[in-house]
Amino acid sequence: MKKSQHIVKHRKGWSVKKTGSSKATKVTRTQKEAIKIGKQIAKNQQTELVIHGQNGKIREKSETGGSDRRQ
């Protein structure tokens, strides 16, 4: 399984989570903040960034925190 950073809804806002992890790497108040942090982590770790909407479905993906691939 390819490791990715996921931006997902959290009870305190939005979180950045690594694939397979039950614990958030970072929790933020807004999705925009979580995306910014997630992009940096994905870039540093050469992993994919997966952004989920409020409904939990994948909204978009990007390779190594870079160019977007809309779903």
C-alpha positions as CSV (number, residue, x, y, z in Angstrom):
1,M,0.0,0.0,0.0
2,K,1.3,3.4,-1.0
3,K,1.8,5.7,1.9
4,S,-0.1,9.0,1.7
5,Q,-1.0,12.0,3.8
6,H,-4.8,12.4,4.2
7,I,-6.7,15.6,5.0
8,V,-9.8,14.4,6.9
9,K,-12.6,15.9,9.1
10,H,-11.8,15.7,12.8
11,R,-14.0,16.4,15.8
12,K,-11.8,19.5,16.5
13,G,-11.7,20.7,12.9
14,W,-9.4,19.0,10.3
15,S,-6.5,16.6,10.6
16,V,-3.5,15.4,8.7
17,K,-3.1,11.6,9.0
18,K,-0.7,9.2,7.4
19,T,-2.2,6.2,5.7
20,G,-2.9,3.4,8.2
21,S,-2.4,5.6,11.2
22,S,-5.2,6.0,13.8
23,K,-3.6,9.1,15.3
24,A,-3.5,12.5,13.6
25,T,-0.1,14.0,12.8
26,K,-1.6,17.5,13.1
27,V,-5.1,18.9,13.9
28,T,-6.1,22.3,12.7
29,R,-9.2,24.5,12.9
30,T,-9.6,24.8,9.1
31,Q,-9.2,22.5,6.1
32,K,-7.1,25.2,4.4
33,E,-4.6,25.0,7.3
34,A,-4.5,21.2,7.2
35,I,-4.0,21.2,3.4
36,K,-1.0,23.6,3.8
37,I,0.6,21.4,6.4
38,G,-0.3,18.2,4.6
39,K,1.3,19.5,1.3
40,Q,4.6,20.2,3.1
41,I,4.7,16.8,4.8
42,A,3.8,15.1,1.5
43,K,6.6,17.0,-0.3
44,N,9.2,16.2,2.4
45,Q,8.3,12.5,2.5
46,Q,7.7,12.2,-1.3
47,T,4.2,10.8,-0.7
48,E,0.8,11.5,-2.1
49,L,-1.6,14.1,-0.6
50,V,-5.3,13.0,-0.5
51,I,-7.9,15.6,0.4
52,H,-11.3,14.4,1.7
53,G,-14.4,16.5,1.8
54,Q,-16.7,16.8,4.8
55,N,-18.6,13.7,3.7
56,G,-15.4,11.7,3.9
57,K,-15.2,11.1,0.1
58,I,-11.9,11.9,-1.7
59,R,-12.1,15.3,-3.2
60,E,-8.7,15.5,-4.8
61,K,-5.3,14.0,-4.9
62,S,-1.8,15.3,-5.6
63,E,1.5,13.6,-6.2
64,T,4.1,14.5,-3.5
65,G,2.1,17.5,-2.4
66,G,2.3,19.1,-5.9
67,S,0.0,19.1,-8.9
68,D,-3.6,18.3,-8.2
69,R,-5.6,15.4,-9.7
70,R,-9.3,16.1,-9.2
71,Q,-11.6,13.1,-8.6
